[in-house]
Amino acid sequence: MKKLLVFFIYLQLVSGTSFSQTMTVLQKADLSYKKKEYSVSIELYTKALKKHKKKRDVASFIKFRIAECYRLGNNYAKAAEFYEKALKDRYDDPVAYLYYADMLMLGGDYESAKDALNTFLEGDPDNEIAKRKLESCDFAIKAQGDSTMYTVMNITAINSDYSEFGIAYIDENFIFASSRMGKKDKAVYTYTGQGFSDFYETKLDVASLNMKRARKVKGEINSDFNDGTITYDKASSTAYLMQCNGFSGKDTVCKIYSSSFVKKKWTSPKLLKEADDGYNTGHPSISETGEVLYFVSDNPEGEGATDIWMLTKEGEKWGKPVNAGKNINTPGKEMFPYSRGDTLFFASDGQIGFGGLDLFYSVKSGKGEFGKPVNMKLPFNSSADDFNIIFVTDKSGFFCSNRPGGMGDDDVYSFRYIPVMYRVTGVTKDKITRDIIPQAVVVIAGSDGSLDSLLTDSVGRYKFNKVIPGIQYSVKVSKNGFFEEYKGFGGGNSEFVDEKLKLSGYIVDFDLMKITKDEIKIENIYYDYNKWSLRDSSKIELEKIVDFLNNNPGIKIMLNSHTDERGNDDYNFKLSEKRAQSVVEYLISRDIAAERLASRGWGENKLVVKGAQTEEEHQMNRRTTFNIMNVAEVDSIQKLQQETAVTSLTSEKKNNDLKNPDVVPAYKKSDVSLKVQFSAMSTPLDKKVINKIKKAIPDWDVEHMKDQDGLYKYTLGSFDNIDDANDLKDKVKEIGYDQAFIVAFKGRTKIKISEALKLLGYE
């Protein structure tokens, strides 16, 4: 992985040492390993293994060293293979199990990784790193089906067989570092076997995220050695970049330099002394304000292997480096910070994640402290290394990864927010009889201002498509002769896909209560013996009455309280009056207007069970009910509203997709139709076949037309909603027409599906 090459490499060049003719192959391999020439070491260790394969102790050590070379060179599959071989040869250092688990996690084999970690923990039960990795395995297994609503794509225009990383977007140019070998490049970096990394650039089309073939950046920011990660402060026209090995190639640490863009070229880089602590420093990222520079260092005063640090401007100068804190930094590696507003994005292998480096974000509080990091999950993160994220719009940008399926080592990937549309369906029934209610008016309103309405069909069903995650919706159902009812759904995190919802959508059913002059019982209203104050449990039920009155603002009700027939008449009458009034007082406390409420105590004058004998029968008599006082007025108003709504909804074909009411299309959607084509034949279909199809799918007539190609093409349905068309397509496939597909028409002219969807508002 080239980023690790550029980032904190200890060159430890051994000067004045040559491979003597008297050194064994194994000694040469060890020396090369100490010099971190891992690509060379693998060749030498492989030769040494052939000579020592019968000596188990030596062979297991060599296999472990080969595994180490592959791990440090970021060939995780080969590393796992040789760790396994070393362990089978009973290699005696338990750390092999820990590294083996790392490689298995990077390959996505979390169950096997857990086995290796548990074996390691048997010998070191308090090892916090191993326990955290075990947590990560469980996290990854659980989170594999939890995906964010972003799509990622490999940028093949700029990726190569080598490593691409260190990305930035500067003045319409996309800049990145690459270790690719050009025609004139001869020097090979023995750490990885790739070339020394240089900066490349290309023009970026932000809207499409497309770019063309890249070329080397002009100017002096490209040295003969390793150049990586760059960031740019537009206000000061200053770039900050990382360079390893020094411009002479003799440095043993990475450092941060600054450069300006003058006459279309970058000036000679100058060392940023404020970030030079004598240790490896790199991966600079400037804040949007230009006041904070984030960078990474392996300074041992940090929390772990590498930490994120901050430089803050004090006037025109940088202050002293400050560690980003324990919420961000761990005993592991934190890398590639990227600041966006109050949010810090970064990569870490020390937090709970999928394995290797994962992308996280942390939001800064009002006190200036970073909050607990949040894993960005799939598809940003994978079992491999994922790092170096940047945004070019609020919902799109780029990051780097060495995940399987790429073009080479580290690749650049784009990401774009693509909201997954759900649907909401439901059935409307009579609350008491359970009869279906057709032609009920259903209105849905979203917190984003969207609004739509329709009528329930012949079996009481309704369906709205294109419900957007993260939006809070309210659905109201009304029908002449019934009380209106509201229900809410949605909200929550808009960036995550709920796979179950993706399949079934939201299901919101309604049970409407008929408008009646009769008493309506309020269930579960209880009082203590000989008292009229409401129990807390009763208030839960009264909240339903609050909702009912809020949903039906024109209704006035009479609250009635009834007692059983025990006790004298006068006492029961007064007790019931106080109990009814206590309900009224509660409703008023919940902001229900007093003029909409009245109360009456009936004592024992309206018994449900006369001569009650059991406690259950007495309880049936002790009840709280209400009557609608203005039934005729409510019924008349609702009837008029219902007739108006039905007329409006039936006068024009609805597409049942939520639309902003301010947007009026300039075309008739009824002109555009989606049909399901299931057959194309040179001769007409037999009538028996058509009748069989009609019997299986009675809701639609079979239509056909002779196309310009001379074929008879048979279709079913006519929709202006893609989900309905897909539903019918699935039914057609179920009866044996596996090749059924959707076709589109404008009037009787066949058009492309993409054009039809655009006209229907899907794009």
Number of C-alpha atoms within 10 A of each C-alpha: 23 27 26 13 24 27 28 21 17 17 19 13 14 11 6 5 8 10 12 8 7 7 11 13 19 20 15 19 26 18 17 22 22 15 17 22 22 26 21 18 26 22 13 21 25 16 14 20 20 10 13 15 14 10 10 14 15 17 22 24 19 25 26 23 23 29 29 25 25 24 23 19 21 21 17 22 15 17 27 25 17 22 28 19 17 26 19 10 17 13 23 12 13 16 12 21 24 22 22 26 30 28 29 25 28 25 20 19 16 25 16 15 25 23 14 22 24 19 15 22 19 11 10 12 12 10 12 12 16 23 17 14 25 23 16 22 27 16 15 23 14 10 14 13 13 15 19 21 19 20 17 17 13 19 19 16 13 20 23 20 16 20 27 30 29 29 26 24 22 18 10 12 15 18 25 26 28 31 30 18 18 8 6 6 11 10 13 13 18 17 23 24 16 20 23 27 30 24 26 21 23 20 17 19 13 15 9 9 16 13 18 14 12 17 12 15 18 14 17 12 27 22 21 16 20 27 28 32 27 28 24 25 19 14 9 9 11 18 23 24 26 27 30 30 21 18 16 9 13 13 16 17 21 27 28 27 22 20 22 20 14 10 8 9 14 19 18 15 22 14 16 15 12 13 27 17 13 13 17 22 27 32 29 31 26 25 20 17 13 16 16 18 25 25 26 27 30 22 17 11 9 20 21 18 16 24 29 29 25 21 21 17 14 11 8 7 11 18 15 13 18 13 19 20 16 15 13 27 24 21 17 17 22 29 29 26 28 25 22 16 10 14 15 20 23 25 26 28 22 23 29 21 29 32 29 23 26 29 32 26 22 20 18 15 11 8 6 9 14 20 17 14 19 15 19 16 21 22 15 25 24 26 26 23 23 28 31 25 28 23 18 16 10 9 11 20 19 24 23 25 27 25 19 13 8 19 19 16 22 27 27 28 22 21 22 19 15 13 19 19 14 19 20 21 15 16 19 27 21 15 14 10 9 11 13 19 20 18 20 25 22 22 17 21 20 22 13 12 13 17 19 19 25 24 24 21 16 12 14 19 19 24 23 24 19 18 22 19 22 17 19 16 21 16 20 17 24 22 25 21 18 21 22 23 20 18 15 14 16 18 14 11 11 15 16 18 20 17 12 9 16 13 10 12 19 19 13 16 17 20 21 22 18 15 18 16 13 10 14 16 14 17 12 14 20 20 16 9 6 9 12 18 15 16 12 11 12 16 17 12 14 19 14 12 15 17 14 16 20 15 16 15 13 13 18 21 19 19 26 27 28 27 26 25 20 12 11 10 15 10 13 21 19 14 20 27 20 18 26 25 21 18 25 22 15 16 20 16 11 12 10 18 13 13 9 16 21 18 22 19 22 20 26 24 14 14 19 17 14 13 12 17 9 8 10 10 15 20 15 15 22 21 21 23 18 23 20 19 17 14 16 13 12 21 17 13 12 20 16 11 16 19 14 11 18 16 11 13 15 11 8 11 13 16 21 19 21 19 18 14 10 9 7 8 10 7 10 12 19 16 14 24 25 26 24 23 23 19 17 18 12 11 11 15 15 8 9 9 10 15 14 12 17 15 11 13 16 11 10 14 15 16 13 17 14 15 11 7 7 12 16 17 19 20 22 24 18 20 20 25 22 20 14 18 21 17 11 23 23 16 14 22 14 11 12 10 15 12 11 18 19 17 18 24 18 18 11 11 9 15 16 12 16 12 15 24 18 11 19 21 13 13 9
